[in-house]
Amino acid sequence: MIKLIGIEKVYDSPSGKVHALKGIDLEIARGEIYGIIGLSGAGKSTLVRCINMLERPTAGTVIVDGQDMTKLTESELRQARKSIGMIFQHFNLLSSATVYDNIAFPLKLSGMNDTDIKKKVTPLLELTGLTDKAKQYPAQLSGGQKQRVGIARALANKPKILLCDEATSALDPQTTKSILDLIHTINETLSLTVVVITHEMQVIKDLCDKVAVISDGVIAERGSVLDVFTNPQHPITKEFISVLLSNDLPVAFRGNEISQDRTPDSLLLLRLTFLGETADYPVLAQMIRSCSGIECTMLFGNLDEIHGVPFGRFIIGLSGSDEAIRAAQDFLNGQDVKVEVIGYVRRNFAAVD
C-alpha cells in the first residue's frame, strides 16, 4: 500500500544543511497498523509528512496505492490526498465551528451538497461516539472528544490510509487507551491502512502490527511488534522498551559490582524471557527438580500479552556449587526460553533492612 524508496530530506538552516532523513526504505502492506517510533528530532514526523507529500522529499520515491506521489502535479496531489486522512497531536479543529461542521469541513471544500454531507457525517458521528456532541463547539469538549472529532474529520473523504502523528501525546493514559481502541476498530471495520507516529512504546505495543524504529534520520530496526519487543537489537530500541520493561537490577542488588566470575556470597543473576506457551510452563520448577543442589530465588517477574501472545520476563538468582549452576544453565538453555547472563552480584542487605 505504501512504499518508500531511498527517501531523503534536507533542510537549509542558518548553521548549514540538516539531513532529517537519510535514505529511508520502507514498505507498509494494505490493512496493516504500522508504527514508526523515535525520539524528538529523529525524523519520524518528517517521514510521515512525506507520505502525503506535505513535505516533498529531497530525493527518493513515494508510492501510495500504486501511484508515484513524487511525480504528481499540485492539482493531482490535492486529489490524491483525499485518499489519505491525517490526525494530529493538537487536533487542529476550527474553534468557531460545531463538531458537525468540523467533520463536514473537507466535504464542503470539495463542493458536496448539504444532503450528501449529512449522509456521510451522521455515521461518522456514531462511529466515533460523538452523536450527542454534534452541536457543541471544541471549547466544550474534552481532549479525547476533540481527538475523536479529528479522527471523524480525517475519515470524511473515505480515505484508504490514516496517518496518526503523535495522536495521543496530549492525552491522559485512560483517554489514550480509548483512542487506540477506536483506531483499532476503524482499522478493522473500514479496512484502513494506519501509520502511527509516536515516541511512546506503549502505543506501539497496544496498537501496531509492525514497527520501525527511527534514529537520526535512518531506520535502526524494524519488524513485527512481537519480535522487536521481545528481542530488541539496537540500543535505541532497548531504550524505548526499557520504559515498559526495566533492565535495572532488583533494588537489593542495585549499585553492586557485576562480575562474570564467581565472587563470595554472590548470586548468578539471569534474565529469562518466556514467549507463547512457554510462559505457562513450570520451567523453573522443573529446573529445580532436575538440578540437585541448586537454589533459585525469584527477584523480578512480569507477565503480559502482545497481540494475544503470552510474554514473560523474569530475573532469577542462582546459588549452589559450580556444577549445579552449570547444570541449571544447561537446563534453561535447552528450553524454549531466552537466557541472558547478567553476572554474579552480591546482595546489598542494607537495601532490604
C-alpha angles and dihedrals in degrees: 000000000000124000124178117190123190094334114188128174123188124183127196115231135172088259094049138272119342116207102209095169125026114195102317117192116186138155125197118189125223113275096014126132101221122188126206112194131183145135121272109290094019092119101253097125091045089052095052091047088055089060093064091030095242079132113038110216118241087223138357139054131281114199118186119181090341095310123116101228093190091066098051125107119236092261091048089049092054089054093046092050090063087076091053118070121193135197125193141209095247097039097235093222127165104252093204094052129080123242089260093051093046090056092043094048099095090045092053090049089056091054098250116161122246095253094055091042090056091051089056101039098047096063090044090055088052094046092052096041095247103116093114091046098054095111097041126099127235092256088063094054135085121239092260092050091050090053090050088056089050090051093048091049090050089054096048095096093047095247124197092214131043118200115199114194108193087319095169102034093102094048134089118248096260093048090045090057092051091050092048089050089052093050090049090050091049090050091053101039098041097031090232125169106232127201114193122198113195146140092213118096090197090064090051092048095048100042118018134085095198135013139202119200112213123198128173092347098309134090106253097183140356140178143100114333090241094054096043094044096048098037111026115181108183122068092234090054091050088050092055093046093047088069087068099027111035117219091197119119117251112275095255091060101034116123095017123120117269115218131184088209123070115264129189116281092002132133125220104239118209128185110214126195119197122192133187119340091352088073088068097047120101090236096152093048090051091049092053092048093047099045113058117209096024123126119198126197121193106221103167135007138179130174123191144145131242112196090336095310113122113238128186134182124189140170115210133181121220126201132173137082120334088251093052092048092050090050091050091050091048090051093051092046088055092057129078089264132114108232122198118184109219094179142239113318131174119230115247099223092186088066092062101038 
